[in-house]
């Protein structure tokens, strides 16, 4: 089972530079703001793939336009559906699908975690 999350719901990608932040992704849903902890995703990825130590939090596929994070209990799939997102709506990710995908990948790479390329 997986939860579907659209890229325009992403509010922030926190990097653990401040004491109170963990590496995480913050998104907005109907019931408020939620956080996906990358450390938990890395543990889940390692357990599923029988890896001892790991910094991989999920999978990405630019051709199919998704990023799949290994969250607890189920996976969270971030999809890039709209052809273009305008920047004036205060979205973290804006531009074409490809530009938004690459921007999210760049934000994730600024943390100590990575995603596995399924392309």
N, C-alpha and C positions, 0 to 999 in steps of 0.2 A: 504494500500500500504506500502511496505517496501523496503528499500535499502539494498542490499547484500554487505557485506564487508568481505573480507577474512582476517584471522588472521595474515597472513604475511604482510599485509598492515599497521599494527599497529606499530607506531614509538615510542610512549611514553604514559605513564599514569601519568599525573601531579597531584601532591598532593599540596594542598594550603599552603605549608610551606613558600614560598616566597611571597612577597607583590604582585607581578604582576601575579602570577599564580592562577587560579581557579582550582578546582578539575575537570579534564577533560581527555579525551582520544584524542590523536593526531594520525592521519592516513594519509598515502600518497595515493593520487589518480592520475589519468593521468594529471589532471590540477593543481597539486601542493598539498600542505599540508592543511589539514582541522582539525577542532577541534570540539569535541562533549562535550558540557558543561553539567556536571552532575546535576547542580542545576536545569537547564531547564528540564532535564529528570525526576527528582524527582517531579517537579511541574506537569508535564504531567501525570506521573503515579498516583499521588494523585487525579488529576481531573478525570481521566478515572475510577478509582476505588472508587471515592467518599470518600477519606480519607482526613482529615483535615490537619494533619502534617505528613511528610513522609521523609524518607531517602532512599527509594528504587528507583532505577533508571531503573529497567527492570527485565527481567526474564532470567534464565539460565537452560540448560538441558544438562547434561553430556552424557546421552545416545544418544541423537540426535545431539550432538556436536554443540551447538550454544549458543550465548548470545544475547538477544534481548534488545536493549536500546530504551527507549521511547523518541526519539528525536522529535522536532517540526514538525508538518505536516504529518510525516510518521515515522515508526519505522526503526531503523537501526539494521540489523541482522548480527552479526559476526559469520561466519561459519569456521569450522576447517576441510578443505577438504583433504589436503595432509596427507598421512600416517606418513611422517617424514619430518621435516624441519631441515636442517643442520645449525649449529651455525656460520659457517664461512661466511655466507652471511649477517652477521650483523643484523639479525632479532631480535627484542626484545623477541619474543617467538620462542623457538626452541625445538626440540625433537619430541616425539610422539604426536598424537592428544590429548591424555589424559594429558600428561605433559604440553602441551601448554594451554589447558583449565584450569588446576589447577593453572598454573602460572598467567594467566590473572585474575582468581578469587582472587588469593593472592594479586595481584597489586591493584585490585579494593577494596579489604578489607582494604588496607592501607590508603584509603581515608575515609571520614566520611560517604560514601554511601555504599549500598549493592544491591544485586540482589536477586530476589525471586526464590527459587529452584523449578523447574517444574518436576523434576525426579520422 
